[in-house]
Amino acid sequence: MTQHGEDVGQCGSPPNVGSSASRAPHSSRSGRGGRGRAGGTAIQKGLQAFTQYTAREGGTPGRAVVERFPGGTEHRTDIWISNQKTHRDKLRAAQLSALAGLGVDWAWP
């Protein structure tokens, strides 16, 4: 199939099928600050948002809680805490301890 005079391959086939680019290892989510880094920036940001919310409201975030940081960024604290609970068996002891220190009942050892 051609488009604007260039060969673009077959219609409907995904690009680079079978090329070395498609066989390259996928980057892991840990590179974005998840569990892969020491402390993890994602969990640090979540703990910061959770701490900010509990200091202001005095309780655990419910549904649809979006914390706003001074720099204008936002954090979906409700989803974050739910994800931490779902994957608590993969959290490090220090991360569980930090959550327990904030009053999260399921984070206690």
Secondary structure, DSSP 8 states (H G I E B T S, - for coil): -EETTEE--STT--TTTTSTTTTS----GGGGTSTTSSS-HHHHHHHHHHHHHHHHHSS---TT-EEE-TTS-EEEHHHHHHHHHHTGGGS-HHHHHHHHHTT-GGG--
